[in-house]
Amino acid sequence: RPAWSGETPVSRLVAALIAFKPLYSLMKLASREVIIRTAEKSNIPWREMTRKVLESDVYEVFERIRDPNIIYPDYYLSPFHAYDEGNLSWLAAAEAEAATLSIAKRAIPEATSIEEANQIVRGNWMNAIEEHHLKYSGENCQINDILDIGCSVGVSTRYLAERFPSAKAVGLDLSPYFLAVAAQKEEQLCRQNPIRWVHANGEATGLPPNSFDVVSLAYVCHECPAGAIIGLAKEAFRLLRPGGTIALTDNSPKSKVLQVTSSEIY
């Protein structure tokens, strides 16, 4: 149980209910249904988006993009986000973009549409990256190479590629399922510099040092244990060119709606 759950009678009752596995499974299913219905009430076609992914040729892309030699850390093999296989499942990958849109709407409840909420969240992030890089990068202000670590199904990577169209963007993730969804969608787009997708551990990417002007970790750190966050930060600095920018953006853990508070740029 998380520390914030406390030792009240209610929290102890909830802990006991969760510990009873058959009941926990029912609770998990009910919780998922609530999340999906809430998203669809906000005009996010969750089930339709999921169906399109699962009925596409994404499985062929998976075979091309997966690195069979990857060794997954123990924490990555645990159930996560109500998926028994964590991020290593087709359902998690198929639902990821709908879930991302839903979080944006919850973060910006005053937005009149999902598109507006997403533009506010991602737009603030892009502005912060660009302004910081121009201000502090000196002679190396040109952004030629971008790495998005923990790119999931490529939502953040596509925003980066669209904001900096002359740059070469790389999306890297530990889940080949997520990457397959990202790559399959990218193949349907016509882009000056197509995004390259890499199946690797963000703590040890195998990419050459000093090879990126911007390294992004968008909504990654809150999902990782402390040791992994340290590894991600060390690897990001190894990959960054002199004068480059590391961009971290994440949810506020104290917010009831996981409100996106700001982009922290270093």
N, C-alpha and C positions, 0 to 999 in steps of 0.2 A: 504493500500500500504506500502511496506517496505520503511524505511527511505532513503535507497540509491537510490530510484527511482527519487528523486529530484522534482523540480517544473518547468522543462523545458516544452515547448509546446508539445514536443513529449510524455513526460511522462504523461502529463495531458490528451492527446488524448488517450493513451493506457488505462489510468484509466477509462475514459468515456466508451470506448469500452467494457472493462471488466465488468463495472457496468450494461451494457445492457445484461440481463440474456440469452435471446435466442442466441445472438451473442457469448457470453462467452461459451455457451455449444458447439457451432460449433468450436470455437477456441481451446477448450479443446480436442475435438476429433481429430482435425488436429494436435495438439501438440503430442498427444499419438501416432498417426500414424508415425510422424517423428521420435520419440524416438524408436519405434519398428523397422522401416526400417533401422535406423542408427545401431542398435544392430545387425540386420541380415546381414548388410554389413560387420560387423566385425566377421562374422561366428558364431554368437550366435543364435541358432535356437529358437528364442523367442516364436513364435506361436506354434511350435511343443512341446516345453517344457511345455507351458501352457496347451495345449490340453491333454498331458499325465497326468498331475495332475488332471484336471477336469474330466477325464474319468476313474480315478483310484478308489480304495475303500477308499479314504481319508475321505469320509463322515461317514463311520462307525467308523473310528479312532476318528473323531471329537466328536462323542457321548461319547466315552470312556474318552476323555482327558479334556473335557470342565467342568469347575466348575460353575454350574448354580447360585451359590450364589455370584459370583463376582459382585462388584459394580464398574462400569467404571467411571473414572473422566470425567468431562465435556469436557476437551480439547481433550480427546481420542474419543469422539463421533462426532467430526467435520470432514467435508470432508478433505481429505489429500492425497497428491501425485496423484491428479486428480481422486481419487475414492470418490464417494459421501458418501460411508459408511466408509471411511478411512481404517484402518487396519482390520476392522470387516467385511470383505467380501471375498468370494472365489476367485474373480478375482485378488485382491491384493495379496492374498496368492499364487495363481498359478503363478503369474508373478514375484514374489519376487526374486527368484534365478537368473532368466535371467537378471533382472535389476541390481542385485549385480555384475554379471559378466561384464555387460556393463560399470558400474562405474569403475571397476578395469582397464578395457582397456583404458578408458578416463584418468584415473589417471596416467597410465604408457604408454603413446602413443608410446614410442620407442620399446615396447615389440613386438616380432614377432608373438605372438599368445595370445589368451585369457588365456590359461593355464599358459604361462610364466608371464603375467601381474598379474594374481591371486597369483601365487607362490611368486612373488616379494612382493606384498602388504601383504599377509598373512605371508610369511616367515620372513619379517622384524619385524612384530608384535610378532610372536612366539619367535624369537631370543631375542627381547627386554625383554619379560616376563621371559624367562629362565635365561638370564644373570643377570637380576636384582634380581631374587629370590635367585639364588645361591650366589650372592654377599652380600645380606643384610639380609637374613633370619636366619643366624647363625645355631644353632643346628636344627632348624625346616626347613631345606632345602628340605626335601622330600615333593613332591606334591602328596597328597593322594586324595584330594577333590577339585573339580573345579565347580564354579557357573558362568554361562554365563547369565547375566541379559539382557533382551531385545534381546533374541536370534533369533527372527524372525523365518525363516524356517530352522534354524539350521546350516547355513553355517559356522559361526564362531565356533559354538559348536563342530562341527565335526572336524575342524582343531585342536582345543584344545585336543579333545579326541585322535586324531591320534598322536599328538606330545607327549602327556603324557599317553600312553596306560595303564599304571598300575593304573592310577587315576580313581576315580569315577566322572563322569561329569554330571552336571545337567544343562539343558537348561530351562530358565524361560521366559515367555512372557505373555503379557496381551491379546494377540489375540489368541483365540482357533483355529481360521482358520489357522494361521501361524504354530501353534504348531502341528496341525493335519498333515499338509504337512511334517513338520520335523519328526514327529514320524512315519509316513507311510514310509518315505524313510529309516529311521533307521531300521525298521523291515526287510528290504530287505538286510541288511548288517550283516556280521558275525564279531562281535566285542567281545574281551575278557571281557570288562566291558561295556555293552550297556548303552547308554545315557538315563538318566531319564528326562522326560519332565514334567514341572510344569506350570499349568495355574494360574498365580497370578500377582498381581501388584508389580512391582519392588521396590516401595516405602514402601511396607508393605508385605513382602513375606510370613510371617507366618513360616519361617524356623527357626530352633534353632540358638541362637547366637554362635559365635566362632566355626563355623562348616566347614569353607572352608579355604584352603591354598591360593587359587587364586580366586578372584572375577573379572570378566571381564564385561566391558560395551563397546561393539564394535559398533560404528556408531549409538549410541543411543541418546547421549546428544543433538546433533544438531536438533533432532526432537522434543525436549521437551521444555516447558516453564521453566523459571528460577526456579519457585517453585518446579517443579517436579525434576529438576536436583539436587537441594539441598536435596530433599527427597531420591533420588536414592543414593547419596553419603553417607548420614547418614546411610541408610540401609546397604550399602556395608560394611562400617566400623563396623557395629554391627555384621555382619555375619563373618567377617574375624578373623582368629586365630592370636594370637601373632606371629609376624614374617612373616605374610602372605603378599601377594602382591595384590594390586588393579591395574588393567590395564585398562586405558582409551585410546581408539584410535578412531579418528574421522576425518571428512573432514575439510579442511581449508575453512572457509566461504568466504575468499577473493579471492579464486582461481576461474577462469572462467571455469575450468574443474573439480572443486571439488577435487583438487589434495590432495591425502593423504600425509601429510607432515611428520608425525612421530607418534610413539606410546609414549604417556606420561605415565610413570610408577611411582606409588607412593607406 
